[in-house]
Amino acid sequence: MSWIVWIFFIIAAPIAALLVTPDSANFDIVQAVLAIILMTALIGLGAAWTAYRRRSVRP
């Protein structure tokens, strides 16, 4: 399970580098916040997709 979080941190690093310099003290915090936002967005999209598919399937 930790490798999933590690992948989100890898994705969040370049986005955080666009917002703050990697040398700043806040970089790790910004990267962690962005990783949490990405995880939440992915889970939300998965839940919305599941609800959409259940509604679109006709009995």
PDB file with SEQRES, HELIX, SHEET and CRYST1 records, atoms N, CA, C and O in Angstrom:
SEQRES   1 A   59  MET SER TRP ILE VAL TRP ILE PHE PHE ILE ILE ALA ALA          
SEQRES   2 A   59  PRO ILE ALA ALA LEU LEU VAL THR PRO ASP SER ALA ASN          
SEQRES   3 A   59  PHE ASP ILE VAL GLN ALA VAL LEU ALA ILE ILE LEU MET          
SEQRES   4 A   59  THR ALA LEU ILE GLY LEU GLY ALA ALA TRP THR ALA TYR          
SEQRES   5 A   59  ARG ARG ARG SER VAL ARG PRO                                  
HELIX    1 AA1 SER A    2  LEU A   19  1                                  18    
HELIX    2 AA2 PHE A   27  SER A   56  1                                  30    
CRYST1    1.000    1.000    1.000  90.00  90.00  90.00 P 1           1          
ATOM      1  N   MET A   1       0.817  -1.190   0.000  1.00  0.00           N  
ATOM      2  CA  MET A   1       0.000   0.000   0.000  1.00  0.00           C  
ATOM      3  C   MET A   1       0.862   1.256   0.000  1.00  0.00           C  
ATOM      4  O   MET A   1       0.452   2.294  -0.520  1.00  0.00           O  
ATOM      5  N   SER A   2       2.042   1.165   0.575  1.00  0.00           N  
ATOM      6  CA  SER A   2       2.890   2.356   0.616  1.00  0.00           C  
ATOM      7  C   SER A   2       3.396   2.736  -0.773  1.00  0.00           C  
ATOM      8  O   SER A   2       3.711   3.901  -1.017  1.00  0.00           O  
ATOM      9  N   TRP A   3       3.477   1.775  -1.675  1.00  0.00           N  
ATOM     10  CA  TRP A   3       3.941   2.119  -3.018  1.00  0.00           C  
ATOM     11  C   TRP A   3       2.918   2.968  -3.758  1.00  0.00           C  
ATOM     12  O   TRP A   3       3.283   3.737  -4.647  1.00  0.00           O  
ATOM     13  N   ILE A   4       1.638   2.839  -3.402  1.00  0.00           N  
ATOM     14  CA  ILE A   4       0.606   3.690  -4.009  1.00  0.00           C  
ATOM     15  C   ILE A   4       0.809   5.134  -3.574  1.00  0.00           C  
ATOM     16  O   ILE A   4       0.733   6.052  -4.390  1.00  0.00           O  
ATOM     17  N   VAL A   5       1.066   5.328  -2.286  1.00  0.00           N  
ATOM     18  CA  VAL A   5       1.329   6.674  -1.773  1.00  0.00           C  
ATOM     19  C   VAL A   5       2.600   7.230  -2.390  1.00  0.00           C  
ATOM     20  O   VAL A   5       2.676   8.417  -2.704  1.00  0.00           O  
ATOM     21  N   TRP A   6       3.598   6.374  -2.563  1.00  0.00           N  
ATOM     22  CA  TRP A   6       4.867   6.789  -3.161  1.00  0.00           C  
ATOM     23  C   TRP A   6       4.655   7.280  -4.601  1.00  0.00           C  
ATOM     24  O   TRP A   6       5.280   8.253  -5.020  1.00  0.00           O  
ATOM     25  N   ILE A   7       3.791   6.621  -5.344  1.00  0.00           N  
ATOM     26  CA  ILE A   7       3.485   7.049  -6.714  1.00  0.00           C  
ATOM     27  C   ILE A   7       2.819   8.419  -6.711  1.00  0.00           C  
ATOM     28  O   ILE A   7       3.132   9.261  -7.552  1.00  0.00           O  
ATOM     29  N   PHE A   8       1.904   8.649  -5.774  1.00  0.00           N  
ATOM     30  CA  PHE A   8       1.271   9.964  -5.683  1.00  0.00           C  
ATOM     31  C   PHE A   8       2.282  11.048  -5.336  1.00  0.00           C  
ATOM     32  O   PHE A   8       2.179  12.169  -5.834  1.00  0.00           O  
ATOM     33  N   PHE A   9       3.259  10.731  -4.491  1.00  0.00           N  
ATOM     34  CA  PHE A   9       4.300  11.704  -4.179  1.00  0.00           C  
ATOM     35  C   PHE A   9       5.172  11.992  -5.398  1.00  0.00           C  
ATOM     36  O   PHE A   9       5.617  13.125  -5.586  1.00  0.00           O  
ATOM     37  N   ILE A  10       5.417  10.987  -6.221  1.00  0.00           N  
ATOM     38  CA  ILE A  10       6.189  11.205  -7.450  1.00  0.00           C  
ATOM     39  C   ILE A  10       5.417  12.104  -8.410  1.00  0.00           C  
ATOM     40  O   ILE A  10       6.009  12.961  -9.066  1.00  0.00           O  
ATOM     41  N   ILE A  11       4.112  11.916  -8.500  1.00  0.00           N  
ATOM     42  CA  ILE A  11       3.286  12.764  -9.371  1.00  0.00           C  
ATOM     43  C   ILE A  11       3.189  14.177  -8.812  1.00  0.00           C  
ATOM     44  O   ILE A  11       3.178  15.145  -9.572  1.00  0.00           O  
ATOM     45  N   ALA A  12       3.118  14.306  -7.481  1.00  0.00           N  
ATOM     46  CA  ALA A  12       2.949  15.619  -6.857  1.00  0.00           C  
ATOM     47  C   ALA A  12       4.228  16.450  -6.875  1.00  0.00           C  
ATOM     48  O   ALA A  12       4.152  17.676  -6.791  1.00  0.00           O  
ATOM     49  N   ALA A  13       5.388  15.830  -6.979  1.00  0.00           N  
ATOM     50  CA  ALA A  13       6.653  16.574  -6.917  1.00  0.00           C  
ATOM     51  C   ALA A  13       6.804  17.607  -8.027  1.00  0.00           C  
ATOM     52  O   ALA A  13       7.140  18.751  -7.721  1.00  0.00           O  
ATOM     53  N   PRO A  14       6.575  17.276  -9.301  1.00  0.00           N  
ATOM     54  CA  PRO A  14       6.714  18.313 -10.334  1.00  0.00           C  
ATOM     55  C   PRO A  14       5.674  19.419 -10.218  1.00  0.00           C  
ATOM     56  O   PRO A  14       5.950  20.573 -10.544  1.00  0.00           O  
ATOM     57  N   ILE A  15       4.480  19.067  -9.754  1.00  0.00           N  
ATOM     58  CA  ILE A  15       3.450  20.092  -9.574  1.00  0.00           C  
ATOM     59  C   ILE A  15       3.853  21.033  -8.448  1.00  0.00           C  
ATOM     60  O   ILE A  15       3.677  22.246  -8.554  1.00  0.00           O  
ATOM     61  N   ALA A  16       4.392  20.476  -7.373  1.00  0.00           N  
ATOM     62  CA  ALA A  16       4.856  21.307  -6.260  1.00  0.00           C  
ATOM     63  C   ALA A  16       6.033  22.170  -6.686  1.00  0.00           C  
ATOM     64  O   ALA A  16       6.181  23.296  -6.210  1.00  0.00           O  
ATOM     65  N   ALA A  17       6.868  21.658  -7.574  1.00  0.00           N  
ATOM     66  CA  ALA A  17       8.007  22.438  -8.060  1.00  0.00           C  
ATOM     67  C   ALA A  17       7.551  23.633  -8.885  1.00  0.00           C  
ATOM     68  O   ALA A  17       8.262  24.635  -8.964  1.00  0.00           O  
ATOM     69  N   LEU A  18       6.383  23.542  -9.495  1.00  0.00           N  
ATOM     70  CA  LEU A  18       5.846  24.696 -10.215  1.00  0.00           C  
ATOM     71  C   LEU A  18       5.365  25.782  -9.258  1.00  0.00           C  
ATOM     72  O   LEU A  18       5.377  26.964  -9.601  1.00  0.00           O  
ATOM     73  N   LEU A  19       4.943  25.384  -8.061  1.00  0.00           N  
ATOM     74  CA  LEU A  19       4.385  26.334  -7.106  1.00  0.00           C  
ATOM     75  C   LEU A  19       5.441  26.941  -6.190  1.00  0.00           C  
ATOM     76  O   LEU A  19       5.410  28.143  -5.928  1.00  0.00           O  
ATOM     77  N   VAL A  20       6.367  26.132  -5.703  1.00  0.00           N  
ATOM     78  CA  VAL A  20       7.446  26.618  -4.833  1.00  0.00           C  
ATOM     79  C   VAL A  20       8.759  26.010  -5.306  1.00  0.00           C  
ATOM     80  O   VAL A  20       8.768  24.980  -5.981  1.00  0.00           O  
ATOM     81  N   THR A  21       9.855  26.645  -4.951  1.00  0.00           N  
ATOM     82  CA  THR A  21      11.153  26.098  -5.346  1.00  0.00           C  
ATOM     83  C   THR A  21      11.464  24.866  -4.503  1.00  0.00           C  
ATOM     84  O   THR A  21      11.132  24.829  -3.318  1.00  0.00           O  
ATOM     85  N   PRO A  22      12.091  23.869  -5.093  1.00  0.00           N  
ATOM     86  CA  PRO A  22      12.420  22.659  -4.328  1.00  0.00           C  
ATOM     87  C   PRO A  22      13.381  22.912  -3.166  1.00  0.00           C  
ATOM     88  O   PRO A  22      13.477  22.087  -2.258  1.00  0.00           O  
ATOM     89  N   ASP A  23      14.088  24.034  -3.182  1.00  0.00           N  
ATOM     90  CA  ASP A  23      15.011  24.347  -2.096  1.00  0.00           C  
ATOM     91  C   ASP A  23      14.319  24.960  -0.889  1.00  0.00           C  
ATOM     92  O   ASP A  23      14.924  25.055   0.179  1.00  0.00           O  
ATOM     93  N   SER A  24      13.076  25.377  -1.031  1.00  0.00           N  
ATOM     94  CA  SER A  24      12.395  26.049   0.079  1.00  0.00           C  
ATOM     95  C   SER A  24      12.025  25.049   1.175  1.00  0.00           C  
ATOM     96  O   SER A  24      11.945  23.842   0.944  1.00  0.00           O  
ATOM     97  N   ALA A  25      11.806  25.584   2.358  1.00  0.00           N  
ATOM     98  CA  ALA A  25      11.471  24.731   3.500  1.00  0.00           C  
ATOM     99  C   ALA A  25      10.062  24.157   3.379  1.00  0.00           C  
ATOM    100  O   ALA A  25       9.767  23.127   3.984  1.00  0.00           O  
ATOM    101  N   ASN A  26       9.198  24.796   2.619  1.00  0.00           N  
ATOM    102  CA  ASN A  26       7.804  24.359   2.496  1.00  0.00           C  
ATOM    103  C   ASN A  26       7.602  23.287   1.431  1.00  0.00           C  
ATOM    104  O   ASN A  26       6.490  22.779   1.294  1.00  0.00           O  
ATOM    105  N   PHE A  27       8.614  22.931   0.689  1.00  0.00           N  
ATOM    106  CA  PHE A  27       8.424  22.043  -0.455  1.00  0.00           C  
ATOM    107  C   PHE A  27       7.799  20.712  -0.042  1.00  0.00           C  
ATOM    108  O   PHE A  27       6.877  20.232  -0.701  1.00  0.00           O  
ATOM    109  N   ASP A  28       8.288  20.117   1.035  1.00  0.00           N  
ATOM    110  CA  ASP A  28       7.745  18.825   1.468  1.00  0.00           C  
ATOM    111  C   ASP A  28       6.286  18.944   1.885  1.00  0.00           C  
ATOM    112  O   ASP A  28       5.487  18.041   1.635  1.00  0.00           O  
ATOM    113  N   ILE A  29       5.944  20.055   2.520  1.00  0.00           N  
ATOM    114  CA  ILE A  29       4.557  20.260   2.949  1.00  0.00           C  
ATOM    115  C   ILE A  29       3.648  20.440   1.742  1.00  0.00           C  
ATOM    116  O   ILE A  29       2.569  19.850   1.678  1.00  0.00           O  
ATOM    117  N   VAL A  30       4.082  21.252   0.787  1.00  0.00           N  
ATOM    118  CA  VAL A  30       3.286  21.479  -0.422  1.00  0.00           C  
ATOM    119  C   VAL A  30       3.142  20.179  -1.206  1.00  0.00           C  
ATOM    120  O   VAL A  30       2.069  19.889  -1.737  1.00  0.00           O  
ATOM    121  N   GLN A  31       4.204  19.407  -1.281  1.00  0.00           N  
ATOM    122  CA  GLN A  31       4.149  18.134  -1.988  1.00  0.00           C  
ATOM    123  C   GLN A  31       3.173  17.177  -1.303  1.00  0.00           C  
ATOM    124  O   GLN A  31       2.407  16.492  -1.981  1.00  0.00           O  
ATOM    125  N   ALA A  32       3.192  17.123   0.015  1.00  0.00           N  
ATOM    126  CA  ALA A  32       2.278  16.239   0.744  1.00  0.00           C  
ATOM    127  C   ALA A  32       0.827  16.673   0.561  1.00  0.00           C  
ATOM    128  O   ALA A  32      -0.053  15.834   0.370  1.00  0.00           O  
ATOM    129  N   VAL A  33       0.575  17.978   0.618  1.00  0.00           N  
ATOM    130  CA  VAL A  33      -0.791  18.474   0.432  1.00  0.00           C  
ATOM    131  C   VAL A  33      -1.279  18.152  -0.979  1.00  0.00           C  
ATOM    132  O   VAL A  33      -2.421  17.730  -1.160  1.00  0.00           O  
ATOM    133  N   LEU A  34      -0.430  18.347  -1.964  1.00  0.00           N  
ATOM    134  CA  LEU A  34      -0.821  18.030  -3.340  1.00  0.00           C  
ATOM    135  C   LEU A  34      -1.059  16.532  -3.525  1.00  0.00           C  
ATOM    136  O   LEU A  34      -1.975  16.139  -4.247  1.00  0.00           O  
ATOM    137  N   ALA A  35      -0.255  15.702  -2.889  1.00  0.00           N  
ATOM    138  CA  ALA A  35      -0.467  14.255  -2.978  1.00  0.00           C  
ATOM    139  C   ALA A  35      -1.807  13.871  -2.361  1.00  0.00           C  
ATOM    140  O   ALA A  35      -2.515  13.020  -2.899  1.00  0.00           O  
ATOM    141  N   ILE A  36      -2.160  14.492  -1.239  1.00  0.00           N  
ATOM    142  CA  ILE A  36      -3.455  14.213  -0.605  1.00  0.00           C  
ATOM    143  C   ILE A  36      -4.598  14.673  -1.500  1.00  0.00           C  
ATOM    144  O   ILE A  36      -5.608  13.980  -1.627  1.00  0.00           O  
ATOM    145  N   ILE A  37      -4.442  15.843  -2.123  1.00  0.00           N  
ATOM    146  CA  ILE A  37      -5.477  16.337  -3.037  1.00  0.00           C  
ATOM    147  C   ILE A  37      -5.628  15.398  -4.234  1.00  0.00           C  
ATOM    148  O   ILE A  37      -6.747  15.115  -4.662  1.00  0.00           O  
ATOM    149  N   LEU A  38      -4.513  14.915  -4.771  1.00  0.00           N  
ATOM    150  CA  LEU A  38      -4.581  13.980  -5.900  1.00  0.00           C  
ATOM    151  C   LEU A  38      -5.254  12.670  -5.505  1.00  0.00           C  
ATOM    152  O   LEU A  38      -6.063  12.137  -6.264  1.00  0.00           O  
ATOM    153  N   MET A  39      -4.927  12.146  -4.320  1.00  0.00           N  
ATOM    154  CA  MET A  39      -5.568  10.913  -3.850  1.00  0.00           C  
ATOM    155  C   MET A  39      -7.068  11.111  -3.670  1.00  0.00           C  
ATOM    156  O   MET A  39      -7.867  10.264  -4.072  1.00  0.00           O  
ATOM    157  N   THR A  40      -7.442  12.226  -3.067  1.00  0.00           N  
ATOM    158  CA  THR A  40      -8.859  12.518  -2.852  1.00  0.00           C  
ATOM    159  C   THR A  40      -9.593  12.664  -4.177  1.00  0.00           C  
ATOM    160  O   THR A  40     -10.714  12.178  -4.328  1.00  0.00           O  
ATOM    161  N   ALA A  41      -8.964  13.331  -5.135  1.00  0.00           N  
ATOM    162  CA  ALA A  41      -9.588  13.504  -6.446  1.00  0.00           C  
ATOM    163  C   ALA A  41      -9.767  12.162  -7.149  1.00  0.00           C  
ATOM    164  O   ALA A  41     -10.806  11.917  -7.762  1.00  0.00           O  
ATOM    165  N   LEU A  42      -8.769  11.299  -7.064  1.00  0.00           N  
ATOM    166  CA  LEU A  42      -8.878   9.993  -7.709  1.00  0.00           C  
ATOM    167  C   LEU A  42      -9.978   9.146  -7.073  1.00  0.00           C  
ATOM    168  O   LEU A  42     -10.744   8.490  -7.779  1.00  0.00           O  
ATOM    169  N   ILE A  43     -10.057   9.157  -5.756  1.00  0.00           N  
ATOM    170  CA  ILE A  43     -11.104   8.404  -5.069  1.00  0.00           C  
ATOM    171  C   ILE A  43     -12.479   8.981  -5.403  1.00  0.00           C  
ATOM    172  O   ILE A  43     -13.432   8.231  -5.620  1.00  0.00           O  
ATOM    173  N   GLY A  44     -12.585  10.311  -5.446  1.00  0.00           N  
ATOM    174  CA  GLY A  44     -13.855  10.951  -5.799  1.00  0.00           C  
ATOM    175  C   GLY A  44     -14.282  10.637  -7.219  1.00  0.00           C  
ATOM    176  O   GLY A  44     -15.458  10.381  -7.477  1.00  0.00           O  
ATOM    177  N   LEU A  45     -13.327  10.656  -8.146  1.00  0.00           N  
ATOM    178  CA  LEU A  45     -13.656  10.301  -9.527  1.00  0.00           C  
ATOM    179  C   LEU A  45     -14.086   8.842  -9.642  1.00  0.00           C  
ATOM    180  O   LEU A  45     -14.995   8.516 -10.406  1.00  0.00           O  
ATOM    181  N   GLY A  46     -13.438   7.972  -8.888  1.00  0.00           N  
ATOM    182  CA  GLY A  46     -13.835   6.567  -8.893  1.00  0.00           C  
ATOM    183  C   GLY A  46     -15.239   6.367  -8.359  1.00  0.00           C  
ATOM    184  O   GLY A  46     -16.009   5.578  -8.907  1.00  0.00           O  
ATOM    185  N   ALA A  47     -15.576   7.074  -7.296  1.00  0.00           N  
ATOM    186  CA  ALA A  47     -16.924   6.974  -6.730  1.00  0.00           C  
ATOM    187  C   ALA A  47     -17.959   7.551  -7.686  1.00  0.00           C  
ATOM    188  O   ALA A  47     -19.035   6.977  -7.858  1.00  0.00           O  
ATOM    189  N   ALA A  48     -17.643   8.677  -8.306  1.00  0.00           N  
ATOM    190  CA  ALA A  48     -18.576   9.286  -9.257  1.00  0.00           C  
ATOM    191  C   ALA A  48     -18.762   8.390 -10.480  1.00  0.00           C  
ATOM    192  O   ALA A  48     -19.875   8.257 -10.990  1.00  0.00           O  
ATOM    193  N   TRP A  49     -17.684   7.779 -10.946  1.00  0.00           N  
ATOM    194  CA  TRP A  49     -17.772   6.894 -12.104  1.00  0.00           C  
ATOM    195  C   TRP A  49     -18.641   5.679 -11.791  1.00  0.00           C  
ATOM    196  O   TRP A  49     -19.437   5.249 -12.626  1.00  0.00           O  
ATOM    197  N   THR A  50     -18.488   5.128 -10.589  1.00  0.00           N  
ATOM    198  CA  THR A  50     -19.301   3.985 -10.192  1.00  0.00           C  
ATOM    199  C   THR A  50     -20.774   4.367 -10.126  1.00  0.00           C  
ATOM    200  O   THR A  50     -21.631   3.620 -10.599  1.00  0.00           O  
ATOM    201  N   ALA A  51     -21.073   5.517  -9.545  1.00  0.00           N  
ATOM    202  CA  ALA A  51     -22.466   5.973  -9.469  1.00  0.00           C  
ATOM    203  C   ALA A  51     -23.024   6.239 -10.862  1.00  0.00           C  
ATOM    204  O   ALA A  51     -24.184   5.931 -11.133  1.00  0.00           O  
ATOM    205  N   TYR A  52     -22.217   6.803 -11.740  1.00  0.00           N  
ATOM    206  CA  TYR A  52     -22.658   7.076 -13.111  1.00  0.00           C  
ATOM    207  C   TYR A  52     -22.957   5.771 -13.854  1.00  0.00           C  
ATOM    208  O   TYR A  52     -23.962   5.675 -14.559  1.00  0.00           O  
ATOM    209  N   ARG A  53     -22.099   4.782 -13.701  1.00  0.00           N  
ATOM    210  CA  ARG A  53     -22.312   3.511 -14.395  1.00  0.00           C  
ATOM    211  C   ARG A  53     -23.546   2.795 -13.883  1.00  0.00           C  
ATOM    212  O   ARG A  53     -24.252   2.150 -14.658  1.00  0.00           O  
ATOM    213  N   ARG A  54     -23.818   2.898 -12.582  1.00  0.00           N  
ATOM    214  CA  ARG A  54     -25.020   2.251 -12.042  1.00  0.00           C  
ATOM    215  C   ARG A  54     -26.282   2.899 -12.572  1.00  0.00           C  
ATOM    216  O   ARG A  54     -27.278   2.219 -12.820  1.00  0.00           O  
ATOM    217  N   ARG A  55     -26.244   4.221 -12.748  1.00  0.00           N  
ATOM    218  CA  ARG A  55     -27.424   4.917 -13.263  1.00  0.00           C  
ATOM    219  C   ARG A  55     -27.628   4.681 -14.748  1.00  0.00           C  
ATOM    220  O   ARG A  55     -28.766   4.628 -15.215  1.00  0.00           O  
ATOM    221  N   SER A  56     -26.547   4.540 -15.495  1.00  0.00           N  
ATOM    222  CA  SER A  56     -26.677   4.417 -16.942  1.00  0.00           C  
ATOM    223  C   SER A  56     -27.032   2.999 -17.387  1.00  0.00           C  
ATOM    224  O   SER A  56     -27.476   2.808 -18.519  1.00  0.00           O  
ATOM    225  N   VAL A  57     -26.848   2.014 -16.532  1.00  0.00           N  
ATOM    226  CA  VAL A  57     -27.189   0.634 -16.884  1.00  0.00           C  
ATOM    227  C   VAL A  57     -28.694   0.459 -16.740  1.00  0.00           C  
ATOM    228  O   VAL A  57     -29.274   0.737 -15.690  1.00  0.00           O  
ATOM    229  N   ARG A  58     -29.305  -0.004 -17.813  1.00  0.00           N  
ATOM    230  CA  ARG A  58     -30.758  -0.205 -17.795  1.00  0.00           C  
ATOM    231  C   ARG A  58     -31.061  -1.649 -17.430  1.00  0.00           C  
ATOM    232  O   ARG A  58     -30.402  -2.566 -17.921  1.00  0.00           O  
ATOM    233  N   PRO A  59     -32.045  -1.856 -16.577  1.00  0.00           N  
ATOM    234  CA  PRO A  59     -32.389  -3.242 -16.177  1.00  0.00           C  
ATOM    235  C   PRO A  59     -33.076  -4.019 -17.272  1.00  0.00           C  
ATOM    236  O   PRO A  59     -33.419  -5.185 -17.080  1.00  0.00           O  
TER     237      PRO A  59                                                      
END                                                                             
